[in-house]
Amino acid sequence: MKKHDYRRRTELRTNYEKRFGMLKSKIPRVVVRLTNKRVIMQYVLHDVKGDNVKLSVFSDVLSGLGLKAESYKSRYCGYLAGYYFGKKVVALKFKKEAILDLGMQKIHKGGKLFSVLKGMVDSGLSIAHEPEILPEMKTLLAGKPEAELKEYLTKIDMLKF
C-alpha cells in the first residue's frame, strides 16, 4: 500500500481492522457520532462501491416534537433520538439486526453514546451489547420527571414515518 492509504489511521480517524471485521459480517451498521451540539445516527449498508447511507437522523429533530434543549447531545436527548431513529428504521422495514459502530470515539460505561444505544434497543432494534454498559434510568432522566419522558415516547410512537 502507498503512504497515503494509511492517512486516516495516522490521524486516528479509522481503525481498519475493526472496520474490516464489521464489513465481513455483512450485517448493517448503525453509526453514532457526537458533535458539539447534537448526535448523528446513520443506518449504513456496505457494498462493492463503498458505504451506502440508507437513513440519517440528527438529534435536533426532537425540536419538532416540542423538546427545547440547550444541547441535543445530552443523555436524555440521546435516548429520545435513539428511540426515534429505531422507530424510523423499523417503520422503513430495514433489517432490525445491526452492529453498533462508534468509530474511534472514547466510550464510557453509561455515557451519552450508550444512552443512544439504549433508545435504539428499546425501540425494537437488535444490536449486540452488554447490558452493564447501558445507563440507568435515573441517570438518563437527569432530574426530569419520568412522565415527561413517557409523553415524548408516545409522541414518537404516534408519528407516521
N, C-alpha and C positions, 0 to 999 in steps of 0.2 A: 504494500500500500504506500501511497505517497504521503508526504509530510502533512499536507492539508487535510487528509482523511481523518486525522485524529484531533482536529482543531476543537471540536465540541467536547472531547474528552479532557483536553488540557484546560479548557475554560470551565471545567466542572459542570457541564450542562447535560451530558449524556453518559450513562453507564451502558455501554454497548452489550456487555454480557447479560445484564438484567433485561435489557430490551429484547435481545435475541431470544431469550427464554420465553418471554411473553408472546412474541410473534410466532414461535414454533408451536405453541399450544393451539393456535388458530381460534382462540376464544376472544370475543370483542373486549376492548379495553375501555374502562371508564377513567378518563384523565381528569385529575383535580389539581388546580393550581390556585395559589393565593396571590393576590396583588395587594397593593397598598390599601385599596378601598373595597374590594369585592372578592368573591370566589368565582372561578370559572370552571365549569364542568363540561366535558365533551364525551360523546359516545363515538368511539373510533374503531373502524374496521381496517384491516391491513390486506392489501392485495399486491400483485406483482408491481404495479405502478407506484405504490407507496401507501401512506396512510390516507384514509378516506373518512373525514369527519361527517358523521350522519346527523348528529344533533349537538348543538352547543347552547348552553344556558348560563347566564350570568346571574349572580345572586341579587343584583339590584332589580330583577324582575318582580321581587317581592313588594316594591313600591306600588305596583299596580293592584296589589291586594290590600293596600292601606297601611302597610308596615312602614313606619317612619323610623329611620335609624341613622345615626351619625356615620356609621361604617357598616357595610353589609358583609363584613367578614368575621363577625363575632361568632361564638359557638351557637348562639340562639338562631341567628340568621343563616348560618351554615347548615344547621339541622333542617330548617324550613326549606332552604334552597335545594338541599339533597333530596328531601321528600318530594318537592315539586319536580325535580329532574327525574326521579324514579317513576313518578306517576306519568310523566310525559313519555318516558321510554316504554312503559307498559301499554299506554294508550296507542302509541305508534306501532305496536306489535313487533318491536325489536326483540332479539333474544334477551331473556331475563338473566341468564348467566353471564357474568363478566368478570374481568380481572381489574383490580384497582391499581392504577398507575399514578404514583405520586412523584415520579421523576427523582430529582436529586434534592428535593426539599427536606429540611430537617423535620423529623417526626417525633412527637411526644405522646406518650400514653395519655389518652383522654383529651388530646388537643383539638384544635379547630378542624384539621383535616379529617379526624375521626368522627367529629360531630356531623360532618357532611356524609361520611360513610354510614353512620347510624340512621340518618334520614333516608338514605337510599335503600338500606336494608328494610327499614320499617315500611317503605312504600311498596315493597314486593320484589325488589331485585335480589338475585342470588349472587353475592360477592363473598368469596372465601376470606375469612378473617378470624382472629382470636377474639372471643367476647371480652377479654380483660382490657383490650385497648380502647373500647368504646367509652365515652364519658358517661357518668351517671346523670340521671335526670335532673337532680338538684343543681349540678354544675352547668347543665345545658340551659336551665331556666334563668340562672344568674339573678335571682330576686324577682323575676317576673311571675305573675300568677299563672298557675297551670291552666286555668280556664281560658286565658288569652291564647296560649299555645293551641289548645283544642279548637278554639274559634278559627285560627288561621289554618289548621289542618283540615277542618271541614270546608273552608273556602276553597282550598286546593282540591279536595276531593270532588267538589261540585263543578270544577272547571271542565270544559269540553275542549280537548286538545285536537 
